[in-house]
Amino acid sequence: MQKKICMLGGFAVGKTSLVRRFVQSIFSDTYLTTVGVKIDKKSVALPDKTVDLILWDLAGEDDIGSFRVSYVRGATGLVLVIDGTRAATLAVALTLRERAEAEFGAMPFVLLFNKSDLTDRWAISDSEINELRQRGWQIYLTSALSGENVDDAFRQLASMVTE
């Protein structure tokens, strides 16, 4: 079973680093801008089945108008990535989700508040995160650097897209 998952979020929030941490268990502090889309694959063993996640790492968009919604066609789930040190990236991620769902309908998603290793520099408050949790959304505080909660977040989404 294969499921297409799209990584959405603003510029430099850590989408590529999270994919590399999940797929290859590595972190590199060398920054490479994603141009267009980069596709990776990882199998996830769930209690009753194995699912191949086809991860579409889309270029970061701070200018929502240039978002290529066509890349999302065929996706069964979304990973919305927010940089905890930059408050504006929350609005970007939520807007990208709204655009994708307006075009293709509701789909399972997880919110990753990335860079949890830098919480002393966070610009997003616990109360803002808790408000989103109260909507019933799956939220993870992740670090591509340390790997904190990365596998858990992708495993949760794998469960959600196979239900």
N, C-alpha and C positions, 0 to 999 in steps of 0.2 A: 504494500500500500504506500503510495507516494502522496505527499501533501505539499503544495506550494505555500510558502510563508514569505511575506514581504516585511522587510525591515524599514520602518518609516521614522523620520525624525529630522531635526534641523541639522545644519552644517556642524561638523566636528563634535557631535554628541557622544560618539563612541560606537556607532553601529558596526563598522568593520572590525573594530577591536573586540566587540562582544562575539561576533561570528567567529573570528579567529580563536578566541578563548574557548568557545563551545566546540568547534569542529576540530581544532588542532591542539587544544590545551596550551596555547602559547600567548604571550603578550609581547608586543613590540612598541617601544615608545617613539619609533620613527613614524611620523604622520604621513599618510598617503591619502590624497583626496580621491574618492571614488568618482569616476566619470561614468555616467549612465547607470549601469547595473553590473554587479559581480554576483555570480551564482556559485553556491557551495551546497554540499549535501552531507547529511549525517543521519545515520540510523539511530532511532531511539527505541529501546526495548521497554514496552509497557507490560503490566502484569499479564494481559491476555493477548497481546499482539506486538508486532514490531512495525514501526512506521518510519519511512524515509522522509525526512524533512528536506525539501528543496528550498534553500534559503536565498531569497533574492534581496541582496544588499543594495538598496537604491541610493543614489547620490543624495546627500543632505540638501535640504531646501529651506533656506530662511525666507526666500521669496516664493511664497505659496503659489503665485501666479504661474511659475515655471514648472510646477509639479506635473510629471508625466503620469497621469492617472492610468494610461494604457498599460503600464508595467504591472499594475495590480490585477489586471484581468486574469481570471482563473485561480486567484489566491483563495485559500480556505482559511487563512488566519493572518493576523498582523502582530508584529512586535513593534510597539511604539516606544521609542527611546528618547529619554529626556536627560539633559545634563543638569544634575542637581546644583551645579555651581552657576548656572545661567537661567534665571527665572523665565525669560522669554521663550526658552525651548519647550516649556510645558504647553503654551498656547499653540506653538507650531505643531507639535505632535497631535494635539487634540483636533486642530483644524485639518491636518492631513487625514486623520481617521474619518472625520466628517465627510471630507471630499471623496474618499475611497468608498465609504458606505453609501453616499448619495448616488454614486455611479453604479455600484455592484451589490448593494444591499448589506445588511448587517452580517458581520462575521466575527468569530471569536478573536479576542486579542488579549495581550498582556501589556502592561505598562512597566517599563524598566526605568527607574530613576538611577541613572548610571553615575559612576564616580563616587560611590559610597566611601571609598578610601579618603575622600577629601571633604567629609561632612563638616569639618570646621570652617570650610569656605562655602558652604551651601547657601543658595539664595532662595530656596524653596522651603517653606516651613512645614513642620510636622502636621499642623492643622490643615494645610492645603492638601497634603497627601491623604490625611484621614478623611477629608471630605470626599475624595475620589473613592476611597475604600468603602465608604458608606453607600456608594452606588452599587456595590457588589462587584466591583472590578477587581481583577487579579493584579496586584501591584507588588513589585519586587524592588528592593534597594540592591543594586548590583555594582560590581567592580570588575571591569575587564582586566585590570591590573592584578588583583588578588584572586579572581574567579568567584568571589562571593555571590551566591545565589544565581549564578549564570545557568548552570545545568538545571537547577530546580525550575527556573522560569521557562526554559525551552521544553522541559519535560511536561510542565503544566499545560503549555499550549498544545503540545502533541496529544495529550489526553483530551483536551477540549475539541480539537479538530477531528478526532476519530469517534466522537460520541454519536 
